[in-house]
Amino acid sequence: MKQQTSCATETHNKSSKTIDYTGKTIYVGIDVHLKDWQIASVNETVVLGNHRMEGRLKM
């Protein structure tokens, strides 16, 4: 199993704050529920972000 690192860690270790993902595949998963939404983005072995927010759907 490959070790996952966060984008923030990758950015912190480099002198530049820009990471180039040209030519790489980024997967985005969106889990939507009435009370909350969760969005995760992954590039092969690196977790780029995992965000949760309050749902904004009105019924």
PDBQT receptor file of N, H, CA, C and O in Angstrom, charges set to zero:
ATOM      1  N   MET A   1       0.845  -1.188   0.000  1.00  0.00    +0.000 N 
ATOM      2  CA  MET A   1       0.000   0.000   0.000  1.00  0.00    +0.000 C 
ATOM      3  C   MET A   1       0.882   1.241   0.000  1.00  0.00    +0.000 C 
ATOM      4  O   MET A   1       1.853   1.325   0.752  1.00  0.00    +0.000 OA
ATOM      5  N   LYS A   2       0.536   2.200  -0.849  1.00  0.00    +0.000 N 
ATOM      6  H   LYS A   2      -0.253   2.132  -1.460  1.00  0.00    +0.000 HD
ATOM      7  CA  LYS A   2       1.314   3.429  -0.945  1.00  0.00    +0.000 C 
ATOM      8  C   LYS A   2       0.917   4.396   0.159  1.00  0.00    +0.000 C 
ATOM      9  O   LYS A   2      -0.252   4.486   0.534  1.00  0.00    +0.000 OA
ATOM     10  N   GLN A   3       1.902   5.115   0.670  1.00  0.00    +0.000 N 
ATOM     11  H   GLN A   3       2.851   5.042   0.365  1.00  0.00    +0.000 HD
ATOM     12  CA  GLN A   3       1.633   6.094   1.709  1.00  0.00    +0.000 C 
ATOM     13  C   GLN A   3       1.038   7.346   1.078  1.00  0.00    +0.000 C 
ATOM     14  O   GLN A   3       1.525   7.825   0.054  1.00  0.00    +0.000 OA
ATOM     15  N   GLN A   4      -0.006   7.868   1.686  1.00  0.00    +0.000 N 
ATOM     16  H   GLN A   4      -0.402   7.479   2.518  1.00  0.00    +0.000 HD
ATOM     17  CA  GLN A   4      -0.631   9.076   1.172  1.00  0.00    +0.000 C 
ATOM     18  C   GLN A   4      -0.089  10.286   1.911  1.00  0.00    +0.000 C 
ATOM     19  O   GLN A   4       0.118  10.253   3.124  1.00  0.00    +0.000 OA
ATOM     20  N   THR A   5       0.136  11.349   1.162  1.00  0.00    +0.000 N 
ATOM     21  H   THR A   5      -0.032  11.376   0.176  1.00  0.00    +0.000 HD
ATOM     22  CA  THR A   5       0.551  12.610   1.754  1.00  0.00    +0.000 C 
ATOM     23  C   THR A   5      -0.438  13.674   1.310  1.00  0.00    +0.000 C 
ATOM     24  O   THR A   5      -1.132  13.507   0.308  1.00  0.00    +0.000 OA
ATOM     25  N   SER A   6      -0.500  14.738   2.038  1.00  0.00    +0.000 N 
ATOM     26  H   SER A   6       0.064  14.874   2.852  1.00  0.00    +0.000 HD
ATOM     27  CA  SER A   6      -1.434  15.794   1.661  1.00  0.00    +0.000 C 
ATOM     28  C   SER A   6      -0.738  16.810   0.770  1.00  0.00    +0.000 C 
ATOM     29  O   SER A   6       0.489  16.913   0.765  1.00  0.00    +0.000 OA
ATOM     30  N   CYS A   7      -1.522  17.545   0.029  1.00  0.00    +0.000 N 
ATOM     31  H   CYS A   7      -2.518  17.461   0.033  1.00  0.00    +0.000 HD
ATOM     32  CA  CYS A   7      -0.991  18.588  -0.847  1.00  0.00    +0.000 C 
ATOM     33  C   CYS A   7      -0.279  19.658  -0.021  1.00  0.00    +0.000 C 
ATOM     34  O   CYS A   7       0.731  20.209  -0.460  1.00  0.00    +0.000 OA
ATOM     35  N   ALA A   8      -0.795  19.954   1.161  1.00  0.00    +0.000 N 
ATOM     36  H   ALA A   8      -1.615  19.507   1.517  1.00  0.00    +0.000 HD
ATOM     37  CA  ALA A   8      -0.171  20.963   2.024  1.00  0.00    +0.000 C 
ATOM     38  C   ALA A   8       1.244  20.547   2.410  1.00  0.00    +0.000 C 
ATOM     39  O   ALA A   8       2.146  21.384   2.448  1.00  0.00    +0.000 OA
ATOM     40  N   THR A   9       1.446  19.262   2.695  1.00  0.00    +0.000 N 
ATOM     41  H   THR A   9       0.714  18.582   2.664  1.00  0.00    +0.000 HD
ATOM     42  CA  THR A   9       2.776  18.757   3.038  1.00  0.00    +0.000 C 
ATOM     43  C   THR A   9       3.706  18.873   1.844  1.00  0.00    +0.000 C 
ATOM     44  O   THR A   9       4.854  19.294   1.986  1.00  0.00    +0.000 OA
ATOM     45  N   GLU A  10       3.215  18.501   0.665  1.00  0.00    +0.000 N 
ATOM     46  H   GLU A  10       2.282  18.159   0.550  1.00  0.00    +0.000 HD
ATOM     47  CA  GLU A  10       4.016  18.592  -0.547  1.00  0.00    +0.000 C 
ATOM     48  C   GLU A  10       4.428  20.035  -0.808  1.00  0.00    +0.000 C 
ATOM     49  O   GLU A  10       5.580  20.296  -1.155  1.00  0.00    +0.000 OA
ATOM     50  N   THR A  11       3.505  20.969  -0.645  1.00  0.00    +0.000 N 
ATOM     51  H   THR A  11       2.569  20.757  -0.362  1.00  0.00    +0.000 HD
ATOM     52  CA  THR A  11       3.790  22.377  -0.890  1.00  0.00    +0.000 C 
ATOM     53  C   THR A  11       4.793  22.912   0.119  1.00  0.00    +0.000 C 
ATOM     54  O   THR A  11       5.691  23.674  -0.239  1.00  0.00    +0.000 OA
ATOM     55  N   HIS A  12       4.645  22.516   1.381  1.00  0.00    +0.000 N 
ATOM     56  H   HIS A  12       3.915  21.897   1.672  1.00  0.00    +0.000 HD
ATOM     57  CA  HIS A  12       5.528  22.996   2.444  1.00  0.00    +0.000 C 
ATOM     58  C   HIS A  12       6.975  22.568   2.204  1.00  0.00    +0.000 C 
ATOM     59  O   HIS A  12       7.898  23.301   2.560  1.00  0.00    +0.000 OA
ATOM     60  N   ASN A  13       7.185  21.406   1.615  1.00  0.00    +0.000 N 
ATOM     61  H   ASN A  13       6.435  20.811   1.326  1.00  0.00    +0.000 HD
ATOM     62  CA  ASN A  13       8.533  20.880   1.406  1.00  0.00    +0.000 C 
ATOM     63  C   ASN A  13       9.235  21.476   0.195  1.00  0.00    +0.000 C 
ATOM     64  O   ASN A  13      10.427  21.228   0.009  1.00  0.00    +0.000 OA
ATOM     65  N   LYS A  14       8.553  22.242  -0.624  1.00  0.00    +0.000 N 
ATOM     66  H   LYS A  14       7.585  22.443  -0.472  1.00  0.00    +0.000 HD
ATOM     67  CA  LYS A  14       9.137  22.818  -1.820  1.00  0.00    +0.000 C 
ATOM     68  C   LYS A  14       9.298  24.320  -1.659  1.00  0.00    +0.000 C 
ATOM     69  O   LYS A  14       8.572  24.955  -0.894  1.00  0.00    +0.000 OA
ATOM     70  N   SER A  15      10.251  24.879  -2.385  1.00  0.00    +0.000 N 
ATOM     71  H   SER A  15      10.841  24.363  -3.006  1.00  0.00    +0.000 HD
ATOM     72  CA  SER A  15      10.456  26.324  -2.294  1.00  0.00    +0.000 C 
ATOM     73  C   SER A  15       9.346  27.079  -3.003  1.00  0.00    +0.000 C 
ATOM     74  O   SER A  15       9.036  28.208  -2.621  1.00  0.00    +0.000 OA
ATOM     75  N   SER A  16       8.742  26.491  -4.018  1.00  0.00    +0.000 N 
ATOM     76  H   SER A  16       8.994  25.575  -4.329  1.00  0.00    +0.000 HD
ATOM     77  CA  SER A  16       7.639  27.122  -4.735  1.00  0.00    +0.000 C 
ATOM     78  C   SER A  16       6.315  26.670  -4.134  1.00  0.00    +0.000 C 
ATOM     79  O   SER A  16       6.203  25.536  -3.669  1.00  0.00    +0.000 OA
ATOM     80  N   LYS A  17       5.318  27.536  -4.139  1.00  0.00    +0.000 N 
ATOM     81  H   LYS A  17       5.409  28.457  -4.517  1.00  0.00    +0.000 HD
ATOM     82  CA  LYS A  17       4.017  27.177  -3.592  1.00  0.00    +0.000 C 
ATOM     83  C   LYS A  17       3.076  26.664  -4.668  1.00  0.00    +0.000 C 
ATOM     84  O   LYS A  17       1.897  26.444  -4.391  1.00  0.00    +0.000 OA
ATOM     85  N   THR A  18       3.564  26.466  -5.899  1.00  0.00    +0.000 N 
ATOM     86  H   THR A  18       4.521  26.645  -6.125  1.00  0.00    +0.000 HD
ATOM     87  CA  THR A  18       2.743  25.977  -6.988  1.00  0.00    +0.000 C 
ATOM     88  C   THR A  18       3.152  24.555  -7.339  1.00  0.00    +0.000 C 
ATOM     89  O   THR A  18       4.336  24.266  -7.512  1.00  0.00    +0.000 OA
ATOM     90  N   ILE A  19       2.171  23.671  -7.441  1.00  0.00    +0.000 N 
ATOM     91  H   ILE A  19       1.209  23.905  -7.300  1.00  0.00    +0.000 HD
ATOM     92  CA  ILE A  19       2.428  22.291  -7.837  1.00  0.00    +0.000 C 
ATOM     93  C   ILE A  19       1.806  22.087  -9.210  1.00  0.00    +0.000 C 
ATOM     94  O   ILE A  19       0.639  22.417  -9.421  1.00  0.00    +0.000 OA
ATOM     95  N   ASP A  20       2.582  21.543 -10.147  1.00  0.00    +0.000 N 
ATOM     96  H   ASP A  20       3.530  21.274  -9.975  1.00  0.00    +0.000 HD
ATOM     97  CA  ASP A  20       2.114  21.350 -11.513  1.00  0.00    +0.000 C 
ATOM     98  C   ASP A  20       1.549  19.943 -11.677  1.00  0.00    +0.000 C 
ATOM     99  O   ASP A  20       2.271  18.959 -11.514  1.00  0.00    +0.000 OA
ATOM    100  N   TYR A  21       0.253  19.845 -12.001  1.00  0.00    +0.000 N 
ATOM    101  H   TYR A  21      -0.333  20.644 -12.134  1.00  0.00    +0.000 HD
ATOM    102  CA  TYR A  21      -0.401  18.553 -12.207  1.00  0.00    +0.000 C 
ATOM    103  C   TYR A  21      -0.661  18.310 -13.693  1.00  0.00    +0.000 C 
ATOM    104  O   TYR A  21      -1.527  17.505 -14.038  1.00  0.00    +0.000 OA
ATOM    105  N   THR A  22       0.062  18.982 -14.568  1.00  0.00    +0.000 N 
ATOM    106  H   THR A  22       0.765  19.636 -14.287  1.00  0.00    +0.000 HD
ATOM    107  CA  THR A  22      -0.111  18.815 -16.000  1.00  0.00    +0.000 C 
ATOM    108  C   THR A  22       0.131  17.366 -16.399  1.00  0.00    +0.000 C 
ATOM    109  O   THR A  22       1.153  16.779 -16.044  1.00  0.00    +0.000 OA
ATOM    110  N   GLY A  23      -0.819  16.791 -17.143  1.00  0.00    +0.000 N 
ATOM    111  H   GLY A  23      -1.649  17.268 -17.432  1.00  0.00    +0.000 HD
ATOM    112  CA  GLY A  23      -0.670  15.418 -17.624  1.00  0.00    +0.000 C 
ATOM    113  C   GLY A  23      -1.025  14.353 -16.606  1.00  0.00    +0.000 C 
ATOM    114  O   GLY A  23      -0.910  13.165 -16.907  1.00  0.00    +0.000 OA
ATOM    115  N   LYS A  24      -1.452  14.733 -15.417  1.00  0.00    +0.000 N 
ATOM    116  H   LYS A  24      -1.546  15.698 -15.173  1.00  0.00    +0.000 HD
ATOM    117  CA  LYS A  24      -1.817  13.768 -14.381  1.00  0.00    +0.000 C 
ATOM    118  C   LYS A  24      -3.332  13.718 -14.229  1.00  0.00    +0.000 C 
ATOM    119  O   LYS A  24      -4.024  14.702 -14.489  1.00  0.00    +0.000 OA
ATOM    120  N   THR A  25      -3.837  12.573 -13.809  1.00  0.00    +0.000 N 
ATOM    121  H   THR A  25      -3.275  11.773 -13.598  1.00  0.00    +0.000 HD
ATOM    122  CA  THR A  25      -5.272  12.402 -13.610  1.00  0.00    +0.000 C 
ATOM    123  C   THR A  25      -5.629  12.738 -12.171  1.00  0.00    +0.000 C 
ATOM    124  O   THR A  25      -4.998  12.244 -11.236  1.00  0.00    +0.000 OA
ATOM    125  N   ILE A  26      -6.632  13.573 -11.996  1.00  0.00    +0.000 N 
ATOM    126  H   ILE A  26      -7.144  13.975 -12.755  1.00  0.00    +0.000 HD
ATOM    127  CA  ILE A  26      -7.131  13.933 -10.667  1.00  0.00    +0.000 C 
ATOM    128  C   ILE A  26      -8.556  13.415 -10.554  1.00  0.00    +0.000 C 
ATOM    129  O   ILE A  26      -9.402  13.714 -11.397  1.00  0.00    +0.000 OA
ATOM    130  N   TYR A  27      -8.819  12.637  -9.509  1.00  0.00    +0.000 N 
ATOM    131  H   TYR A  27      -8.132  12.394  -8.824  1.00  0.00    +0.000 HD
ATOM    132  CA  TYR A  27     -10.138  12.080  -9.261  1.00  0.00    +0.000 C 
ATOM    133  C   TYR A  27     -10.846  12.910  -8.204  1.00  0.00    +0.000 C 
ATOM    134  O   TYR A  27     -10.249  13.272  -7.190  1.00  0.00    +0.000 OA
ATOM    135  N   VAL A  28     -12.116  13.211  -8.438  1.00  0.00    +0.000 N 
ATOM    136  H   VAL A  28     -12.601  12.917  -9.262  1.00  0.00    +0.000 HD
ATOM    137  CA  VAL A  28     -12.905  13.995  -7.493  1.00  0.00    +0.000 C 
ATOM    138  C   VAL A  28     -14.159  13.201  -7.144  1.00  0.00    +0.000 C 
ATOM    139  O   VAL A  28     -14.896  12.758  -8.025  1.00  0.00    +0.000 OA
ATOM    140  N   GLY A  29     -14.387  13.031  -5.846  1.00  0.00    +0.000 N 
ATOM    141  H   GLY A  29     -13.788  13.392  -5.130  1.00  0.00    +0.000 HD
ATOM    142  CA  GLY A  29     -15.591  12.364  -5.376  1.00  0.00    +0.000 C 
ATOM    143  C   GLY A  29     -16.460  13.347  -4.617  1.00  0.00    +0.000 C 
ATOM    144  O   GLY A  29     -15.970  14.095  -3.771  1.00  0.00    +0.000 OA
ATOM    145  N   ILE A  30     -17.752  13.344  -4.919  1.00  0.00    +0.000 N 
ATOM    146  H   ILE A  30     -18.150  12.736  -5.606  1.00  0.00    +0.000 HD
ATOM    147  CA  ILE A  30     -18.683  14.257  -4.262  1.00  0.00    +0.000 C 
ATOM    148  C   ILE A  30     -19.785  13.430  -3.619  1.00  0.00    +0.000 C 
ATOM    149  O   ILE A  30     -20.479  12.672  -4.296  1.00  0.00    +0.000 OA
ATOM    150  N   ASP A  31     -19.940  13.580  -2.321  1.00  0.00    +0.000 N 
ATOM    151  H   ASP A  31     -19.375  14.196  -1.772  1.00  0.00    +0.000 HD
ATOM    152  CA  ASP A  31     -20.950  12.861  -1.548  1.00  0.00    +0.000 C 
ATOM    153  C   ASP A  31     -21.934  13.903  -1.016  1.00  0.00    +0.000 C 
ATOM    154  O   ASP A  31     -21.609  14.664  -0.105  1.00  0.00    +0.000 OA
ATOM    155  N   VAL A  32     -23.139  13.930  -1.589  1.00  0.00    +0.000 N 
ATOM    156  H   VAL A  32     -23.404  13.312  -2.329  1.00  0.00    +0.000 HD
ATOM    157  CA  VAL A  32     -24.106  14.974  -1.262  1.00  0.00    +0.000 C 
ATOM    158  C   VAL A  32     -25.261  14.388  -0.457  1.00  0.00    +0.000 C 
ATOM    159  O   VAL A  32     -25.883  13.408  -0.868  1.00  0.00    +0.000 OA
ATOM    160  N   HIS A  33     -25.536  14.991   0.682  1.00  0.00    +0.000 N 
ATOM    161  H   HIS A  33     -25.031  15.787   1.016  1.00  0.00    +0.000 HD
ATOM    162  CA  HIS A  33     -26.666  14.633   1.533  1.00  0.00    +0.000 C 
ATOM    163  C   HIS A  33     -27.409  15.912   1.899  1.00  0.00    +0.000 C 
ATOM    164  O   HIS A  33     -26.897  17.010   1.678  1.00  0.00    +0.000 OA
ATOM    165  N   LEU A  34     -28.566  15.787   2.434  1.00  0.00    +0.000 N 
ATOM    166  H   LEU A  34     -28.981  14.895   2.614  1.00  0.00    +0.000 HD
ATOM    167  CA  LEU A  34     -29.362  16.964   2.785  1.00  0.00    +0.000 C 
ATOM    168  C   LEU A  34     -28.649  17.828   3.830  1.00  0.00    +0.000 C 
ATOM    169  O   LEU A  34     -28.652  19.055   3.722  1.00  0.00    +0.000 OA
ATOM    170  N   LYS A  35     -28.039  17.200   4.840  1.00  0.00    +0.000 N 
ATOM    171  H   LYS A  35     -28.036  16.204   4.928  1.00  0.00    +0.000 HD
ATOM    172  CA  LYS A  35     -27.410  17.954   5.937  1.00  0.00    +0.000 C 
ATOM    173  C   LYS A  35     -25.986  18.404   5.640  1.00  0.00    +0.000 C 
ATOM    174  O   LYS A  35     -25.576  19.473   6.092  1.00  0.00    +0.000 OA
ATOM    175  N   ASP A  36     -25.220  17.609   4.888  1.00  0.00    +0.000 N 
ATOM    176  H   ASP A  36     -25.553  16.740   4.521  1.00  0.00    +0.000 HD
ATOM    177  CA  ASP A  36     -23.844  18.012   4.596  1.00  0.00    +0.000 C 
ATOM    178  C   ASP A  36     -23.363  17.433   3.269  1.00  0.00    +0.000 C 
ATOM    179  O   ASP A  36     -23.907  16.454   2.757  1.00  0.00    +0.000 OA
ATOM    180  N   TRP A  37     -22.322  18.070   2.728  1.00  0.00    +0.000 N 
ATOM    181  H   TRP A  37     -21.880  18.865   3.144  1.00  0.00    +0.000 HD
ATOM    182  CA  TRP A  37     -21.694  17.639   1.492  1.00  0.00    +0.000 C 
ATOM    183  C   TRP A  37     -20.234  17.372   1.799  1.00  0.00    +0.000 C 
ATOM    184  O   TRP A  37     -19.636  18.069   2.619  1.00  0.00    +0.000 OA
ATOM    185  N   GLN A  38     -19.644  16.363   1.146  1.00  0.00    +0.000 N 
ATOM    186  H   GLN A  38     -20.129  15.797   0.480  1.00  0.00    +0.000 HD
ATOM    187  CA  GLN A  38     -18.226  16.087   1.312  1.00  0.00    +0.000 C 
ATOM    188  C   GLN A  38     -17.603  15.927  -0.066  1.00  0.00    +0.000 C 
ATOM    189  O   GLN A  38     -18.134  15.214  -0.918  1.00  0.00    +0.000 OA
ATOM    190  N   ILE A  39     -16.478  16.592  -0.279  1.00  0.00    +0.000 N 
ATOM    191  H   ILE A  39     -16.047  17.171   0.413  1.00  0.00    +0.000 HD
ATOM    192  CA  ILE A  39     -15.778  16.552  -1.559  1.00  0.00    +0.000 C 
ATOM    193  C   ILE A  39     -14.336  16.142  -1.300  1.00  0.00    +0.000 C 
ATOM    194  O   ILE A  39     -13.648  16.742  -0.474  1.00  0.00    +0.000 OA
ATOM    195  N   ALA A  40     -13.881  15.108  -2.018  1.00  0.00    +0.000 N 
ATOM    196  H   ALA A  40     -14.440  14.621  -2.690  1.00  0.00    +0.000 HD
ATOM    197  CA  ALA A  40     -12.506  14.636  -1.882  1.00  0.00    +0.000 C 
ATOM    198  C   ALA A  40     -11.848  14.630  -3.256  1.00  0.00    +0.000 C 
ATOM    199  O   ALA A  40     -12.479  14.264  -4.247  1.00  0.00    +0.000 OA
ATOM    200  N   SER A  41     -10.581  15.034  -3.318  1.00  0.00    +0.000 N 
ATOM    201  H   SER A  41     -10.068  15.332  -2.513  1.00  0.00    +0.000 HD
ATOM    202  CA  SER A  41      -9.825  14.977  -4.567  1.00  0.00    +0.000 C 
ATOM    203  C   SER A  41      -8.511  14.245  -4.326  1.00  0.00    +0.000 C 
ATOM    204  O   SER A  41      -7.828  14.478  -3.329  1.00  0.00    +0.000 OA
ATOM    205  N   VAL A  42      -8.170  13.358  -5.255  1.00  0.00    +0.000 N 
ATOM    206  H   VAL A  42      -8.725  13.168  -6.065  1.00  0.00    +0.000 HD
ATOM    207  CA  VAL A  42      -6.994  12.489  -5.113  1.00  0.00    +0.000 C 
ATOM    208  C   VAL A  42      -6.261  12.430  -6.444  1.00  0.00    +0.000 C 
ATOM    209  O   VAL A  42      -6.885  12.370  -7.503  1.00  0.00    +0.000 OA
ATOM    210  N   ASN A  43      -4.935  12.447  -6.384  1.00  0.00    +0.000 N 
ATOM    211  H   ASN A  43      -4.428  12.496  -5.524  1.00  0.00    +0.000 HD
ATOM    212  CA  ASN A  43      -4.095  12.237  -7.558  1.00  0.00    +0.000 C 
ATOM    213  C   ASN A  43      -3.227  11.022  -7.270  1.00  0.00    +0.000 C 
ATOM    214  O   ASN A  43      -2.191  11.149  -6.618  1.00  0.00    +0.000 OA
ATOM    215  N   GLU A  44      -3.624   9.860  -7.738  1.00  0.00    +0.000 N 
ATOM    216  H   GLU A  44      -4.465   9.757  -8.268  1.00  0.00    +0.000 HD
ATOM    217  CA  GLU A  44      -2.934   8.587  -7.551  1.00  0.00    +0.000 C 
ATOM    218  C   GLU A  44      -2.587   8.329  -6.075  1.00  0.00    +0.000 C 
ATOM    219  O   GLU A  44      -3.342   7.631  -5.397  1.00  0.00    +0.000 OA
ATOM    220  N   THR A  45      -1.485   8.861  -5.562  1.00  0.00    +0.000 N 
ATOM    221  H   THR A  45      -0.872   9.428  -6.113  1.00  0.00    +0.000 HD
ATOM    222  CA  THR A  45      -1.085   8.581  -4.177  1.00  0.00    +0.000 C 
ATOM    223  C   THR A  45      -1.207   9.786  -3.253  1.00  0.00    +0.000 C 
ATOM    224  O   THR A  45      -0.958   9.662  -2.054  1.00  0.00    +0.000 OA
ATOM    225  N   VAL A  46      -1.585  10.944  -3.779  1.00  0.00    +0.000 N 
ATOM    226  H   VAL A  46      -1.787  11.044  -4.753  1.00  0.00    +0.000 HD
ATOM    227  CA  VAL A  46      -1.622  12.161  -2.971  1.00  0.00    +0.000 C 
ATOM    228  C   VAL A  46      -3.070  12.618  -2.784  1.00  0.00    +0.000 C 
ATOM    229  O   VAL A  46      -3.802  12.812  -3.754  1.00  0.00    +0.000 OA
ATOM    230  N   VAL A  47      -3.469  12.785  -1.525  1.00  0.00    +0.000 N 
ATOM    231  H   VAL A  47      -2.875  12.627  -0.736  1.00  0.00    +0.000 HD
ATOM    232  CA  VAL A  47      -4.790  13.344  -1.229  1.00  0.00    +0.000 C 
ATOM    233  C   VAL A  47      -4.665  14.854  -1.360  1.00  0.00    +0.000 C 
ATOM    234  O   VAL A  47      -3.961  15.495  -0.579  1.00  0.00    +0.000 OA
ATOM    235  N   LEU A  48      -5.347  15.421  -2.349  1.00  0.00    +0.000 N 
ATOM    236  H   LEU A  48      -5.918  14.901  -2.984  1.00  0.00    +0.000 HD
ATOM    237  CA  LEU A  48      -5.231  16.853  -2.607  1.00  0.00    +0.000 C 
ATOM    238  C   LEU A  48      -6.137  17.677  -1.705  1.00  0.00    +0.000 C 
ATOM    239  O   LEU A  48      -5.823  18.824  -1.387  1.00  0.00    +0.000 OA
ATOM    240  N   GLY A  49      -7.248  17.105  -1.297  1.00  0.00    +0.000 N 
ATOM    241  H   GLY A  49      -7.503  16.173  -1.556  1.00  0.00    +0.000 HD
ATOM    242  CA  GLY A  49      -8.157  17.828  -0.426  1.00  0.00    +0.000 C 
ATOM    243  C   GLY A  49      -9.326  16.966  -0.017  1.00  0.00    +0.000 C 
ATOM    244  O   GLY A  49      -9.740  16.072  -0.757  1.00  0.00    +0.000 OA
ATOM    245  N   ASN A  50      -9.855  17.230   1.150  1.00  0.00    +0.000 N 
ATOM    246  H   ASN A  50      -9.520  17.956   1.751  1.00  0.00    +0.000 HD
ATOM    247  CA  ASN A  50     -11.026  16.543   1.663  1.00  0.00    +0.000 C 
ATOM    248  C   ASN A  50     -11.815  17.586   2.441  1.00  0.00    +0.000 C 
ATOM    249  O   ASN A  50     -11.431  17.970   3.545  1.00  0.00    +0.000 OA
ATOM    250  N   HIS A  51     -12.916  18.040   1.861  1.00  0.00    +0.000 N 
ATOM    251  H   HIS A  51     -13.227  17.728   0.964  1.00  0.00    +0.000 HD
ATOM    252  CA  HIS A  51     -13.664  19.153   2.437  1.00  0.00    +0.000 C 
ATOM    253  C   HIS A  51     -15.090  18.739   2.755  1.00  0.00    +0.000 C 
ATOM    254  O   HIS A  51     -15.716  18.002   1.993  1.00  0.00    +0.000 OA
ATOM    255  N   ARG A  52     -15.593  19.211   3.873  1.00  0.00    +0.000 N 
ATOM    256  H   ARG A  52     -15.084  19.810   4.491  1.00  0.00    +0.000 HD
ATOM    257  CA  ARG A  52     -16.976  18.964   4.273  1.00  0.00    +0.000 C 
ATOM    258  C   ARG A  52     -17.631  20.319   4.525  1.00  0.00    +0.000 C 
ATOM    259  O   ARG A  52     -17.040  21.210   5.134  1.00  0.00    +0.000 OA
ATOM    260  N   MET A  53     -18.865  20.451   4.044  1.00  0.00    +0.000 N 
ATOM    261  H   MET A  53     -19.345  19.726   3.550  1.00  0.00    +0.000 HD
ATOM    262  CA  MET A  53     -19.592  21.698   4.262  1.00  0.00    +0.000 C 
ATOM    263  C   MET A  53     -21.056  21.397   4.535  1.00  0.00    +0.000 C 
ATOM    264  O   MET A  53     -21.560  20.319   4.221  1.00  0.00    +0.000 OA
ATOM    265  N   GLU A  54     -21.710  22.361   5.115  1.00  0.00    +0.000 N 
ATOM    266  H   GLU A  54     -21.301  23.237   5.370  1.00  0.00    +0.000 HD
ATOM    267  CA  GLU A  54     -23.127  22.233   5.396  1.00  0.00    +0.000 C 
ATOM    268  C   GLU A  54     -23.909  22.182   4.084  1.00  0.00    +0.000 C 
ATOM    269  O   GLU A  54     -23.615  22.931   3.153  1.00  0.00    +0.000 OA
ATOM    270  N   GLY A  55     -24.898  21.303   4.015  1.00  0.00    +0.000 N 
ATOM    271  H   GLY A  55     -25.137  20.694   4.772  1.00  0.00    +0.000 HD
ATOM    272  CA  GLY A  55     -25.727  21.187   2.817  1.00  0.00    +0.000 C 
ATOM    273  C   GLY A  55     -26.565  22.438   2.603  1.00  0.00    +0.000 C 
ATOM    274  O   GLY A  55     -26.988  23.075   3.567  1.00  0.00    +0.000 OA
ATOM    275  N   ARG A  56     -26.803  22.787   1.372  1.00  0.00    +0.000 N 
ATOM    276  H   ARG A  56     -26.459  22.269   0.588  1.00  0.00    +0.000 HD
ATOM    277  CA  ARG A  56     -27.555  24.005   1.082  1.00  0.00    +0.000 C 
ATOM    278  C   ARG A  56     -28.783  23.722   0.240  1.00  0.00    +0.000 C 
ATOM    279  O   ARG A  56     -29.353  24.635  -0.357  1.00  0.00    +0.000 OA
ATOM    280  N   LEU A  57     -29.185  22.488   0.188  1.00  0.00    +0.000 N 
ATOM    281  H   LEU A  57     -28.722  21.746   0.673  1.00  0.00    +0.000 HD
ATOM    282  CA  LEU A  57     -30.386  22.145  -0.546  1.00  0.00    +0.000 C 
ATOM    283  C   LEU A  57     -31.617  22.551   0.247  1.00  0.00    +0.000 C 
ATOM    284  O   LEU A  57     -31.673  22.351   1.460  1.00  0.00    +0.000 OA
ATOM    285  N   LYS A  58     -32.586  23.111  -0.423  1.00  0.00    +0.000 N 
ATOM    286  H   LYS A  58     -32.540  23.273  -1.408  1.00  0.00    +0.000 HD
ATOM    287  CA  LYS A  58     -33.833  23.485   0.258  1.00  0.00    +0.000 C 
ATOM    288  C   LYS A  58     -34.952  22.650  -0.317  1.00  0.00    +0.000 C 
ATOM    289  O   LYS A  58     -35.116  22.564  -1.534  1.00  0.00    +0.000 OA
ATOM    290  N   MET A  59     -35.707  22.045   0.547  1.00  0.00    +0.000 N 
ATOM    291  H   MET A  59     -35.573  22.114   1.535  1.00  0.00    +0.000 HD
ATOM    292  CA  MET A  59     -36.816  21.189   0.114  1.00  0.00    +0.000 C 
ATOM    293  C   MET A  59     -38.121  21.875   0.408  1.00  0.00    +0.000 C 
ATOM    294  O   MET A  59     -39.185  21.327   0.122  1.00  0.00    +0.000 OA
TER     295      MET A  59
